[in-house]
Amino acid sequence: MANDERRFTDLELERSLAGDLSSARSSALTTEATEADKARLGELEQEHAAFLATVDLDAEVRRIEQREERYKPEARRPFWLRWLVPIGTLAAAAAALVLFLQSKKPATHTGDDDDFRTKGDDISLIIHGEAQPLLSGDVITAGTKIRFEAQGSKPGFIAIVGIDGTQQTTVYYPYGASEATQLTSDRMLPGAIKLDATPGDETFYALFSTQPFSIDTVLPAIRGGKLPAGVAMSRVVLHKK
């Protein structure tokens, strides 16, 4: 892979800055990051530092305390009601902290934001296991059922492709198709797959474009080639045992 190509998404780099990246993926970032990854990581560090410099933390704490005092429940209210406003205040403070950790350049988004949404990328692939989301680098077992979620800020067309330990390629969504399908407002893609017993890493790719595209035209890119113009890609690697 050329040194000017990215192996890590903005989401993974941001999680690294927040100390929230899996140990396996953190080790990979140390040893496998390209010059483009390192340059982007440096940009994110500068952006976070610049954002922090604009925040008056003491003033924000005072505002939260003032709101808490202003909306303090009356003494005669039921016990459980006394905690509604303080809990809401703490939730607002937590939301402000998340905003700081994930802050990036201003951008216009549609739909509801969440912890997995990329800021600046066209697409981000999220893989849901049977109990919780799986991060790139996580270890899974054969027979695990997974679902795909495609997060991004633009409408367009999506395809999910996987490569197993024997380098066999499978189009998982739309299953077995040759053309990408339109991405709806429900970013949790329909259906689930059950991982087979093929040993080795299982790599999943989300391929996205605002225009329709043939899946065959993007397959060379997931094997190290160049993506066609207008197509974005997000990758998740799971280690199967």
N, C-alpha and C positions, 0 to 999 in steps of 0.2 A: 504494500500500500504506500502510495506517495506520501511524503512528509507534510504536504499541504492539505491532506484529506483528514477529516474528523473521524475519530473512533468513538467519541463520547458525546452525548447530547448535552445541550444546555441544562436540562433537568438534572442529569447526573453530576455535572460540574457544580451546580448550585447545591445539590445535596452534599457534595464533598465539602464545600465551604461551610455548610451548616453542621457538618459532622454527622450526617444522616445517611451516608452511603454505606452499603454492605462492605464487610471486611474484604471479601473476595474481589469486589469491584474496585475498592480503594487500592488494593495491591496491584490490580491491573492498570489503574490510572497511573501509578508510580512507574511501572515498567513499560507500558504499552502506549502511553500518550504520545501523539505526534506533535510536531511543532505547532500545527494549527490548533490542537487541543490546548497546549500550554499557553498560546497567545490568547485564546478565548478565556481561559481560566484567569489570566492576568487582567483582562478587561472586566470580568465579573467582579474581581476583587476591588478594582478601582471604583466601579459603580456602587458597590456596597459601601465602601468607605466614604464616597461622596454623599450618598444618601444619609448615612449616619451623621455626617457633619451638619446636615440641615435639620436634624431632629433635636429639639430641646427636651431632653428626657425629664428634667426637673419640672418643666412646665406641664408636660403631659401627665405626670404623676399628680400634680396639684389639681388639674382639671378632673381627673378620675375621682380624687378624694372629694372635690366639691360636689360632683354629681351624686356620689354615694351619700353625702350628708343631706343634699337637697331632697333626695327621694327616699330617705330613711322611713320605713313603715311605722305606723302608729303602734303604740305598745299593746293595744287591745286586739290587734289582728291575730288570726290563727298563727300558730308557731311556724307552719310551713310557708306562710306568705312572707314572713320576715326575711327570708333568704332570697326571694326572687330578684329584687333589685341588685343586691351585692353580687349575686351570681352573674347577672347580666353585665354588670360593670367589669367583673373579672374576665368574662368572655370577650368583651370589647378590648380589654388590655391584651388578651392572648391573640386576638385577631390582628392587633397592631404589631405585635412581635412577629407573627407569621408574615405580615406585609413587609416588614424590614428584611427578614431572611430571604424572601423571594423577590425583593424589589429589583426591577430592571428598567430599561428605558421606557418612557410612556408609550402605551400601545392601546388600540381600541379592540375590545373583545366583545363577543356576543355570547349569551348564555351565562350560566353560573360558573364562577371560578372555584377551583378546589386545589388541594395540596399537590395534585399530580399534573396540573395544567402547565405546559411550558409557556414561557414568556418570550416570544420572538421566533420560536420554531413553528413551522406549518403543521407538524404532526408529532404526537408523542404516543408510543404504544405502552399500554398498561395491561399486564397479564394478571388475572385474578385466579388464585388457587381456590381450593375448597373452603379455606378458612380465612385467607387474607390475600392482599395483593402480593405478587412475587416481584422482587427486584432483580435486575440483571446481576448474575453471579450466584443466585440462590441455588441450593441443591434440592432436587425433587426426585421422586421415585416413579418407576413405571406404574401405569394405571391411574396416575393422578388426573383428575378432570380439571381443565382450565377454560377460562373464557377470555375474550379479548375486548379491550376498550380502547378507542381511538380518541385522544384529546387533541384539540387544536382550536384555532380561532376563525377558521375559514370554512365555508361550504365547499364541497368538491367530491372527488371520487377516491375510493379506498380499495386496497387489496392487502391481504395478510398472507405472507409466504413463509414457509419454514424449511430449514435444512437440518436433517438429523445427523447422527454420528457416522453414517455411511455415505454422507454427502448427497442423499436423495432429497429432491425438492418436491414439496407438496404445497399446493395452493389451498389454504384453509378457509379463506373468505374472499369472495364468494366461492364456496368449496368446488374445486375442480374446474373453475371457470377460466376463460382466456381473456376476459375483459374486466377491468375494475368496475365496481358498483358504486352508485351514488351514496354518499354518507348522509344519513338523516340526522335530525336533531337529537335522537337518542344515541349517544356515543358508545353505549354498551352494545356491542355487536351481538346479533342473535345466535343462538346455538352454543354448544360446548364441544370440546374434543377430549378424548381420553388418550393419554400418552402411551405409546406402545413400549415394548421391552428393548428396542434398539439401544445399545449402550452408547455412551459418549454425550458430548454437548448437543443440545437442541437449540438452534438459533432461529428466532422469529423476527420477521421484518414487516413493518407497516409501511406501505408505499402509497403516497398521496399526491394528488394533483387537483387543481381547480378545474381542469379539463379532462374529459374521458381519455383513457389510455389503454393500450393492450398490455397485458401482463407479460407476454413474451418479450416485449421491448425493454423491460426493466430487469429481467432475470440476470443478464450479464452483470449488472451493477452490484447485485448482492454477492457476487463471486469476485469482487475486486475491480470491476469495470467502472465506467463513468455513468452517472445517472443521466437520463435524458433531460433536456431542458424543461423546467417547470415541474419536475417530480421531486418530492421530498421523501426522506426515508428515516425511520426510527428503528433501532435494533434492541432486542433483549436476548441475552444468552442465559440459558438455564443448564445446570450441570445435572445430568441424569445418572442415578446410581441403581 
